[in-house]
Amino acid sequence: MEMFVTNDEVEQWERELPDLRGMELLDMQLCLAWHLRQRDTARALYLAQTAEHLLNDFFPNHPDTDSGSEQFRLMRSRLVLVRAEAAWLYGEFDKSAQLSDLALQLAADGASIEAARCTADARFLLACVGLQKGEVPVVEFEIGQAMQFARQAKDCMREVAAESLLANQLVLRNLPLALERWGASRNPESQSTDLFLRSYINEFLMYTYSLTSDFGESAARGIQVFEFARNYGQKRRMINVASNVGDAFNSMSDHQSALQWIQDGLDLARAAGWPNSIASCLIQMSETLRRLGRLEAAKEMLENALPIVARVAGSRSHLLALRYLGDLSLDMGEYAMALNSFFDLISWADKKNHLDFRIGSRRGYANALSMQGQAKAALAAALEALTLARQSTDSYRHIEVLRVLAALYMRHSLPEPAEMQAASAPLHYLRMALDLAGHISGFTIPADLYEEIAHAYAAADSFREAYEFGQLALTAREKSHNRASANRLNAMQLSQQTERMKAESEHLRQLAAAEAQRAGVLQQTSVVLEKLGTIGQEITASLDAAAVFDALNRHVHDLLHVTAFVIYMMDDDQQSMTSAFGVENGIPIEPDTVYMSSPVSNSIRCVKERREVAIELAAEDELPGLIPGTEMVHSMLFAPLIIGDRILGAMTIQSSRQHVYGDRERMIFRSLCAYGAIALGNADAYMRLQKTQEHLLAQEKLAALGSLVAGVAHELNTPIGNCLLVASTLQDGSRYLSSKLAGQTLRRSDLNNFCEEVKTSSEILMRGLSSAATLVSSFKQVAVDRTSEHRRSFDLRQVLHDIIATLNIRITQTGHSIQVNVPYNIHMDSYPGSLGQVISNLVENSILHAFDKRQAGHMDINVTLVDAQRVLIAFSDDGAGIPEENQKRIFDPFFTTKLGQGGSGLGLNICYNITTSILHGQLSVKSSLGAGTSFYLDLPLVV
């Protein structure tokens, strides 16, 4: 008996079941009961009971010496395992363990492959029960046994499933140790063709990427696992993965997608009726709501989940709920409740020896005690957490504890640590955290840590160091901003891919269903079907909702008799639908809103029931809920607009005639609804994409101006500082001369020295102030150009020198250089701000991509007057060059080879758009690997 099979295989067996008799029927009932155990647990139990009766009929005396006795025991063992897994799913863990033990007894002494498989499955289930109870030693022992019997049966699927259960739990408890033990076998570069193995590799990586903050990759892996689990009937796995994918989207600031995924998992759990799965989803939903600031709603979710998980006190779900409750209570200012939650968490974590929760519970407990003014007790708890963190290999939690200790010393007056060597206790712990973070491969030190160190130095009056770490914090925050933009882009792309995949799958399913319906009764409709295909291509080709409405209206009237045609779209609150398009006899209908609570609206009914609704009224019948001013109709069709599990709205056609919508007409309407749903879903996704792109473009411009301001401020520090030093020297000299004059002790040499000093100081002052004035003048002009985007006449040489002056700090800080060669007297009437944006982006592109991990790169700007109307600006670097296959895509939006590493994929796209649309010029590129890159801006002198 395989551990899991595809949905297609199960559906085929369901079709064969009614025609079977005797042992074939028993075998099929047993097989279906096993493979429906998570797909439809109630039906699986029914089939198991029916199979049990048949089994007793075939083996009435249960003969121990009969040749069929082992067969009987193994078949009964499998049926017992169905009931055992059902008990586990329904939260009856003791019953599940007892039934698993019974299955082990029935399969004992069996020498067949099936006996080894039954034993492996029973051991695996016992491990799942132990995991639910938080009994780690039980889990490790039972998984070891399960793997042993899976190998005995030469069953790779069962071995991988067992190994992965242990690996994934270890990831959550101790990431470095999990990577050390399982990283090789779960290597993301492994290109296994075994889909089952691939799904478990992806699941391991889903957790790994999440804990290392690569949330886009974590979500992508999770989505692949979810789709695999859906096809193989692993509903429990789907629920767990949906919560984790939601958490990844939440970390990428795509809260809408996050809530949707978690809600999908919760809906699956509720439909299945599995209490512990419901509780797990509620716990995850609560944490998501807490991050969104909806604290009361989060608290309500936790209060619903806690009684369920309390039945398995000490399990990871229970501990996680306690931790989230403690964090939530801190956010709500309910410190007494936070103390109780973290205290309970300490007790259970110590009892179950979950090292990660033992550390985290004490860290939270210390925070709660601190908030109540119990400084010494808070310090003691934090030091306990530090001792435990040092025992673990989890550097991430170690860093968190060190930061909590630093915060306690910043907040309270406490005795200094005995081993302290830094200027203060906060610095002692924060520098330890910084050193530890620096040794974690691939770990990006957060800006918050740099800021905490800067504040600690400032509190210790070490302002120079405070300034240095403040600058590091600014740099880290800029990187974090870029990474956040990349994460949002990742989230958007993943959502688009997921929706497209669901839409295509649903579209194919709907077309297949429509084909099956019309195959028997509409042999003569090949012309209509061909036309529908052409219509479908036209409708789904548009990304504009209004164009989709017009196309649907045109074609529905061509194919069917329609008096009124209305399209309702779901409102944002999901509590009502509003007509986005409606016509009656060619005349627009006023917009109408129907509420989901309406008991008479057929549009609402078709959405709630997720099916087509047909209404036929006799001539004397009245239509309830008739829109005022509209014509009485007698034939009506309503259908929901659905993509995957997402409802977009509803569509209805209505006719003043009776009985006009038969099978053929319903098939046409159903196909139009499917096409319309896909097209409107695409239009909505395209609109979201445009809004996101506009938002990212605005952020890119603001980030560039902020970098400009920071660079100019840094450049001004040197000349102004020199001037201040000279001015203070002159001030001291004048006081000295005045005192000599007042005391009548002034000598000629004193006067001569003072005059010489004044002369030298004046020269230094003039040089410094002239340099500052020049830089400020350049900055003012560039800043005005950047922000105003006004057209004006300007000297190209002066503007380019001003732009490079403001970028100089960025260029020199990275160890590179730039040479500008511009002829005199090239005058342009154009947009200098937009030109500056293009040059800035090209410089930034070279620094980030061309000179990646390289020092002393060189850039050139060479200007050539093409003729009396045009000028050619050539920007080149001697960097790494661009691969030929990428050169056709570098100007595409969001194309980057540095996604998640500072690149947003918008820089060169902005350059291209500005050059072609604002400057009315052309932008081209010439590059080869290892030989550098050149960009050519061919611009008109007068726009």
N, C-alpha and C positions, 0 to 999 in steps of 0.2 A: 504494500500500500504506500503510494507516494505521500510525502508530507503535504505538498500543495500542488494543485493543478490549475489550469486556466479556466476562466469563465466559460469559454466555448466548449470545453470538454464537459463541464458540469451541465450546461444547457443540452448538450447532445444526450447525456445520460438521462436527463429528465424526460426528454422526448421518447427514449427507448423504454423507460420504466413501465408504462401501462401494458406493453405487449409481452412482458416477461412472466415466466411461471417457474415454480420449483426453486432449485438451487441457484439458477440464474437470477431469479427475483431477489433471493436472499443476498447474493453477492452484490447486486446493484444497490439494494437498500443499504447495505453496510457501507458500500463505497460512497453513496450520496450522503449518508448520515455523517461520515467522517469529513467530507469536503464541504458540507454545509454548516459545520460547527461554528464558524464565524460569519459566514455569509447570511445565514438565517438560523439562529440557534434554536428557536422554538421548533421549526420544522425538522431540524437535525435530531432533536430529542424525540419527536414523534416517529420519525423513521427508525431511530434506534430501538424504540419500544416495539414497533411492528416487526423489526428484524429479530428482536429477542424472542418474540412469540414463534416466528418461523423457525428459529434456531432450535427452540425446545421441541418443536414438532419433528424436526429432522433427527435430533439426538434426544429422544425421550428419556432414556435411562442414564444419560451422561456416563457412558462406559469408559473407565480409566484405561482399560487394556485394549479397547477397540482401536483399529487402525486409524479411525477418524477422530480419536480423542484429542490429539494435539491440534487438529484442525478446529475442533469445537472450542478448545481453550483459547486459541489465538483469535478466533472470530469473536468470542465473548470478551476477550481482553480488549479488542478494538472497540467494541460497543461500550464497555466500561470507560474507556478513555474518552469517548464522546461525552458521556455524562460528567466525567471528571473535568474536562475542559469547560463545559457549560457551567459547572459549579464555580470554577475559577473566575470565569467571565462575570458571573452574577455576584461575586464577592463572598461565596461560601467556601472559604479557604480550607477549613478543617475537613469539610466534606470532600473537597477536591483532593486533599492529601490522602484521605482514607481510600477513595476510589482508585487513586493512582497506585497505592500499595496493593490493592486487590488486583489491578491489572498486571503488576509485577509478578504477583504470585501465579496468576494464570499463564503468564509467558515464561515462567521459570523452567529451566531444564530443556527448553526448546532449542533444537540445534539448527533450525531453519533461518533463512534470512528474515522472514516475517517476524520470527520470535525476537531476533536482535532489534528489528525496527520497533516493535511494540515496547521492548524494554527501554530503548533510547527515547521514545516518545514519553513514556511514563516518567523517566528520570528528568527529561526536559521540563515536563509539567510540574514536577516537584520543585525544580529550580525556580520556576516562575512563581510558585506559591511562596517559596522562601524569599524571593525577591520582594514580593508584595508585602511580606511581613518584616522586611528589613533584616533578615537573617543571612548575612554575607557568608559565613562559613558553610551553611547549608547549600547556598547557591553554588559556591565553588566546588563542593564535593559532588553535588548532583550533576553539574555541568561536566565535570571530569568523567563521571560514569556514562553520561549520555554520549559524549564524544567517543568513548571507548567502544560502546556497542554500535554506534554509527559506523565506525571504522570496521568493526567486525562484519557489519552488513554491507560494507563497501558502498555506503550511501553518503556521497559528498554533500548532498543538499542538507541532510540532517546534521552532519558534522559542522558545516558552515553556520547553520542557524544557531547551534549550541555555542560554538566558539564566539559568535558575534554577540550573543546575549551577555557573555562575560566581558568581552572587550568594550562594549558600549557602556556598561555600568562602570567599568574602571575609568573610562574617559571622564565621566562625571565626577568621580571621586578624586582622581589623581592623573591629570592629563599627561605630564611628562613620563610617568611610569607606563601609561597606556601606549604612548607613542613608542617607547622603548620596546615594549613587549609585542605590540601588534602592528606597529608602523610598517614593518617590512611586508607582511602579508596583506595589509590594507593600503599598499602604496597606490596613490592616485594615478601613477604612470602605468600601473598594471592594466593591460588592455585585454582582459579576459573576455572570451566570447560567450562564457556561461552567464546568461542573464541573471540567474538566481544569485550566483557569487557576486556579480557586478552590483546587484542591488544592496547586498550587505556591505560591500566595500563603500558604496555611496552613503549608506547609513552611518557607518563609522566616521566617514569624512564629514558628514553633516554635523555631527557633534564636535569633531575636531576643529573644523573651520569656525564654528560658532564661538568656541572658547578661545580661539586665537584672533577673533574680531574680523574674520573674512566672511561677513554675513551674506554677501552676494553669492559667493561660492557655496556657502552652507545652504541657502535657500534653493539654489539650482540643484544641488545633490538631493535635497529633501523632496523636491517636486518629482524628480526621477523615481525615487523610492516610492512615493505616493502612488504614481501611475502604475508601477510594477505591482504594488500591493493590491491596488484596485483590480487588476487583471487576474491576480492569483487568490482573490478572496480573503486576504489578510486584513480584515477590517480593524482588528485591534491595533495592528501596526499602522494602518492608515490614520487612526485617531491620534496616536502618539506623534507620528511624523507631521500631521497637520498643525499640531500645537507648536512643534519646533520650527516649522517653516514660518508660522505666524510670528514667532519670537524673532526670527531673523529679519523679516520684513519690518517689524517694529524697531529693531536696531538700526535699520536703514531709513527710519523716519517715514516709512510708508505705512501709516497707521491704518488706513482704510483696508489695504490688502492684508495687514496683520490680523485685524479683527475678522475679516472675511474667512481667512484660513482657520483661525481658532473656532469661529462659529461653525464652520463646516465640520470640524472634528467633534464639536459639542453636539451638533445635529445627528451625526453618525452614532455617537454614544447614546444619545437619548432614544433614537429609533431602535437601537439594539437593546436598550434597557439595562446596560451594564453600569452599575452604580459607581464602581471605582474609576472607570473610564470617564464617566460624567464628572466626578469630583476632580480628576486630574485636569480636565478641560476648564472647569470652573476656576481652579487654582491659577492656571495659566492666564485665563481671561482676566482674573483679578489683578495679576501683576501688570498686564498690559494697560488696564484701566488706571492703575496707580501711576504708571509712567506718563499717562496722558493727563494726570491731575484730577481724574474723576474718582476722588477718594471714597465718597459715600457708596457709589456703585461698586467699587472694588471691595469695600468692606462687606457689602451684601453678598457678593459672590463667595467670598471666603467663609462667611457664616453659613452659607448653604453647603459648602464643601467639607468643612471641618467635622461635622457629625459623622460623615461617611468615612473619611480617612482615619478618624479616631478609633474605628473598629479594628484597624490594623496599626495600633500605636507602635511607633518605632520604625515604620516603613519609610522609604524615601519620600513618598507622597505626603505622609504625615509630617515629616521633618520639614519638607519644603513649604507646606502650608503654615507651619509655625514660624518659619523664617520670614515668609511674606507678610504674615500678620504682624510680626515684630517691626519690620520695615514700614509697613503701612501705619502702624500706631505711632511710630516716630514722626512720620510725615504729618499725621493729624494732631500731633502734640499730646497724644494720650500716653504719657511716659510710664504710668503705672501698668497699663496693659502691655506696653512694649517690654517692660521688665519681666512680667509674668510669662509672656510668650518666649522670650529668649531664655528664661530660667528653665522652662519646660524643655526647650530645645536642647539645652546643655545636658539635662538629665537623660533624655532619650538618646542623644548622640553619643554620650559616654557609654550608656548601657549597650548600644548596638555597635559601638566602636567605629562610627563613621567619621574618619579623621577630618574630611572636608567640612562636615557640619559641626564637629567639635571646635574647629578653628572659627568658623563663621558665627557660631552661636555666642562665643565669648567676645568676639569683636562687636557684635550687635549689643550684647549685654553691657559692655563697657560704654558704648555710646549712650544707652538708655540711662545708666547710672550717672554719667556725666551731665546729662540734661536735667537730672534731679539734684545736681549739686553734690553728689557723693563721689568726690574726686578720688579719694584713696581707694575706695572699693572699685571704681572704674579702672584705676591704674593696675590694681591686682588682677582684674579680669583680663585686661589687655596683655599683661605680661604672661599670663597663662596661655593666651592665644599665641603669643610670640614663641613660647617654648614648644608648643605643638607644631607651629609652622616650621620651626627649625628641624623638627623630626621628620617632616614630610619633604618630598622633592618638588612640591608645588610652589614655584617661585611667585606665581600670581597672588595667591592668598598670603604669602609671606610679605609681599609688598603692601597689600591692603592693611595688614596688622601694623606694620611699621608706620604707615600714615596715620592710623588711628592713634597710636602712641604719641606721635608728634602733635596731633590735634589736641590731645588731652593736656599736654604740657603748654600749648599755646593758650588753652582755655583756662587752665587752673595753675595755681602755684603749688608745685609738687617737688619733692626731693630729687635732686639730679641723679641720674643713673651712675652707678659706681664706675663703670667702664668708659664713661663719657670722655671723649677727647676733643669734641667740637666746641664751638663758642657757646652753644646752648643745647639744652636737651632736645628741642624740636629739630635743630640742625643735625644732631647726633643721629636721630632716627631717620630723618629725611635723606641724609647723605647715604645711609645704609641702604635705604630703598632705591636710591638712584644707582648706586653701585650694583645692586642686585638686578635692576631692570636692564642695565647695560650689558649684562652677561646672558640675557635671554635672546636667543637667535630669532630674528624677525620681529621682535617686539618694538613697537613704536612708543617711546616715552611720552605719556600724556602731558598736555600743557598744564593741567591742574597741578601735577607734581612739581613742575618747574615754578609755578606761581607760589605754591606752598613754601618752597625753598627760598624764593625771593622775599616773601613776607617774613620768614624766619630770620634771614640775614638783616632785613630792615629793622626787625625788632631788636636785633643784637647790635644795631648802629653800624653794620658793615654795608654801607650804601653802594660801594663799588660792586661788591659781589651781588647785592640785591638787583642792581641795574643789569648786570650780566645775565642773571637767571631770568629777569624780566624779559630781556631780549630773546632768550631761548624759548620762553613761554610764548611770545608773539610768533616766533618761527614755527613752533609746534602747533599753535592754534591755526596758523595759515595752512599747514599741511593737513591738519584735521579738517579744516574747511574744504580743502580740495578733495580729501578722501570722502567727506560727507556728500559732496556733490557727485562724486563717482558712485557712491553707494545709492544715492537717490536715482541716478541714471540706471544703475544695475537693477534696482527694484522695479523701475518703470519697464525696462526691457524684459525682465522676468515675467512681470504681470502681463505684458503684451504677448509674450510667447505662450504663456499658460492659457490666456483667453483665446488666442488663435488656435492653439491645439484643441481646446475644449470645443470651440466653435466648429472647427473642421470635423471633429469626431461626431459632434451632435448633428451637424449638417449631413454627414454621411449616413448616420443612423436614421435621420428623418427621411432622407431620400430612399434609403433601403426599405423603410417601413411603407413609404408611399408607393414604391415600386411593387412591393408584395401585395398591397391592397388593390392596386389598379391592374395587376397582371391578369387576374381572373375575369374581371368585369369590363375592362376597357381595352380590348384588343385593337379597336379601331382608332385609338387616339394617338398614334405615333406622330402625326403632324403636330398635334397640340403639345406633346412631350418635347418634340424638337424645338418648338417655339418657346416652351418654358425654359429650356436650357439656355437659349439665346437671351431670354428675358432675365434669367438669373445672373448671367454674366454682366448684363447692363446694370442691373440693380446693385450688385455687389462691387462693381468697379468704382462707384462713387464714394468719396469720403465726406460728402456734404449732406447733412440730414435733410435739408430742404429739397435737394435734388433727388434723394431717395424717396421722399414723400411724393413728389411729382411723378416719378417713374412708376411707383406702385399704383398711384391713382389712375394713371394713363392705362396701364396694362390690366388692372382689375376691371375697368370698364370695357376694355376690348374683349376680354375673355368671358365675362359673366354679366348677368343682368343685375345692376346695382343702382338702387335709388339713393342710398346713403352709404358713405364710406368714412370711417373714423379710425384714427390711430391714437391710442392713449399711450403716454410715456410715464413710467414710474417716477414720482417725485422723490426728491433727495431724502425726505424723512421716511420713505418706504411705507407711509400710512395712507397714501392717496395716489391717484393717477389723474393727470390732466391731459385733455385732448390737445395734441400737438398739431394735428391736421384733421380736418373734417369738411366734407362737402355733401350737399344734398341736391341732386338734380343740377350739378354744376355750380351751385351757389355755396360759398363758404359758410360753415356753421360756426357760431360763436363758441369760443373755448368753454369747455365744461369740465368740472372736477368731480370725480367719484371717489368715495372714501372706502378704505378696505373693510370698514365695519358695516357697509351697506348690505342689507339682506336681500335687496331686489335687483341690484346691478348684475347683469349677466357678464359684463366685462370683468368685474371683480370675481365672480364665480369661476370663470375659466382660468383666471390667474391662480386662485386659491387651489383649485383642483388640478391645475397644470394639464389641462386637456381642452380639446375643442368642444364647444357647446353649440348645439343646433336647436333653434326654436321655431316652431310652426304655430301660427295663430289662425283660428277660423275667422271668417268675415265679421262675426258678431263679437269676437273677443276684443278686449282692450289691453293695450300694452302698459304694464305698470312702469312708472319712472320715465314716461315719454318726455323727451326734452321739449320744453315749450317752443312753439313756432315750427316744429318739424312735422313731416308727413307721417301718417299712420302706415306701418309696414306689417307684413305677414310672414315673411321668411327671413330668418336671421342666422348668421354664423358668427361665432366669437372664438378667437384662438389667442393663447398667450404668445408673446414674443420672447423666446427663451434661447439663451446661449449657455450650454452646459447646465449648471445649477443656478445661473443668474437670470432673473426675470427683468426684462427691459420694459415691458408694458403689455398692451393687448391691441388686437386689430379686429375690427368688425365690419362685415358687409351686410346690408339689409335691403330687402326688395319689397315693393308694394304688391308684388304678385305672390300667389300661394304655390308652395311645393316646387320651387325653382332650383333648389340646391340639392341635387342628387349626389351619387358617389363620384361622378366625374367632376362636378363643380366643387365638391369638398376637397378632392385631390388637388385641383388647381389652386384653391384657396390655401390649402395646407402648404403647398410648395411655395407660394408667394409669401406666406408668413415666415417660412424657413429662410428664404432669401432676404426678406426684409429684416429679420432679426440679425442676421450676419452683417448686412450692410449698415444697420443702425449701430450695432456694436462696434464695427470698425470706425464709423464716424465719431462715435463717442471717444474711442481710444485715440483717434487722430487729434481730436480737440484737446484731450488731456496732454498728449505729446507736445502739441504746439504751446500750451500754457507752461509746461515744464521747461521747454526749450527757451521761451521768453524769460522765465524766471532765472534760468541758469546763465543766460546771456547778460542779464542785468547784474547778477552777482559777479560775473567775470569782469565787467567794466568797473564795478565798485572795488573789487580786489586789486585791479591794476592801478586805480587812482590811489588806493591806500598804500600800496607798495611805493608809488611815486612820492607821496608825502613823506613816508618813513625814510626813503633814500635821501631826499633833499634835506630833511632835518638832520640826518647824520652828517651830510656834507657840510652843513652850516656850522656844526659844532667846532670844527678845527679853526677856521678864520676868526669866528667870534670869540672863541676861547683865547686865541692869541691876542686879540685886541683887548680883551678884558685884562689879561696879564700885563700888557704894556701900559694900559690906562692906570692900573693900580700902582705900577712902578713910577709913573709920572706923578701920581698923587702923593706917593711917599717922598719923591724928590722935591716936589714943591713945598711940602710941609717942612722938610729939612732946610731948604733955602730960606723959607720964611722965618724959621727959628734962628738961623744964623744972622739974618738981617735984623731981627728984633733985638738980638743980644749984641749987635754991633761987632760981630766976630767974622763977618763975611769977608772972605779973601777972593782975589781975582781967580785963583785956581778953582775954587768952589763954583764960581759963576760960569767959568769956562766949561767945567765938567757938566754942569746942569744944562748949558746950552747944547753941548754935544749930545747929551742924553736925549734932550727934547728933539733934536734933529733926527737921531736914529729912530726914536720911538714914533715920530711922525711918519717916517717912511714905512715902518712896519704897520702902523695903523692904516695908512692909505692903501697899502697892498692888501691887507686883510679885509678891510671894509669894501674895497673895490671888488675883490673876489666874491664876497658875500652878496654885494649889490648885484653883480652880474648873474650869480646863481639864482637870486630871488627874482630878478627880472625874467630870466629864462623860465623859472618855475611858474611865475604868474601868467606868462603868456601861454605856456603849455597847459596849465590848469584851466585857464579860461577857454582855450581851444577845446580841451577834453570835455568840459561840462556844457559849453554853449552849443557846439557843433554848428556855428554860424559860418556862412561863406564870407570870405574877405580876400583882399589882395595881400600878398606877402612875398618876401624874398625867400626862395627855397633854401639857400645856403644857411640863412639865419635860423629858419625854423628847424632844419635838421640838426644844426649844432645845439639849439635849445633842447630839442628832444633827447639827444645823446647825453647832454649835461645832466638831465634829470635821471637818466638811466645809469649813469656812471657808477653809482655806489653798488647797484646790483651786479654790474659787470665785473668790477674790480674785486668785490667780495668773493666771487666765485673763481677768481684767479685768471680771468680771461681778459682780452683786450679788443678794441675796435678802432678802425681807421675810417675817417670820413673824407671823401674827395668830391667836392662840389664846386663847379665853376661859379664865378661871380656873375651877378646880374641876370639870374634866371628868375623871372617874376611869374607868379601863378595867381590866378583868381579861382580859388577852390575852397576846400574845407580842411584847414590845417589840423584841427582836432581829430578828424577821422584819419588823416594821414599819420598823425602821431600814434593813434591806436594800432594801425597796421604795423608801423616800424617797431613799436613796443612788443607786439605779439610775435613778430619775427625774431627779435632778440631773445625773448623768453623761450621761444621754440628751440632756438639753437642751444641755449644753456641747458634746457631740460632734456633734449633728445640728441642733438649733435655731439655735445660734450659730456654726455653721461659718464660719470666716474672718470673724467679726464681733466687734467689741469692744463692751463696755458693754451686755451683755444683762441683762435683769432677770427675776427669778423671784419668785413669790409663793406662800406656803402660807397658805390661809385655812380655818379650821375652824369648822363650824356644827353645833350640836347639833340633830339632826333631831327626835328625840323622846326618851322616857325609855329607849329601848333601842338607839338607833343614833346614829352620828356621821358627818358627811360631811367628808372632808379633800379640799380642792381644791388641786391643784398646777398652776400655770400659768406660762407664759413668754411673752415678746413676740418670739419668734424667727420662723423662716422659715415655720413651719406644715408640715402633712403633706398631700400630694396626696390627693384623695378616693379614688383607686383603691388607695392603699396603706393606708388606714385600716382596711380589713377584714383586713389581713394582719399588722399590726404586732405582734400578740401571738403570731404563729406562731413556733415555734422555727426559728432560723437565718435568719429573714428580716431582711435589713439592706441599706441602700443604701450602706454603707461597708465592704463586704467587702474585706479586704486593706489598709484604711486605719485600723485601730483598732477597727472594729465586728465583733462576733462573731455578732450576731443573736440573742443569748440574754438581753440585759438586760430587755427588756419582757416576754419570755416568762417569765422568773423572777418579775417583778413580778406577772404575771397568776396564775401557779401559786401563789405565796405568798398572794396576796389571797384566792383562791377556796378553796384547800385547807387553809391553816394558819389564816388570819385569819377564814375563813368569811364573807367579804364579797364585794363586787362591784367590778370595775374597768372604767371606761369612758373614752372619749376624745371630745373635741370639738375640731375644728381646721379651719382654712381657710388657704390659701396667703397668706402675707404678714401674717396677723393673729394669729399665735401659736397655742399649743396648750394645752389644759387637760385634765388627768387627774383623774378623780373616784373616790375610794376611799370606798365606802359600807360602813361597818364596824359590827358589833355591839359594844356596850360590854362585854358579857360573852360570851366565846366558849363 
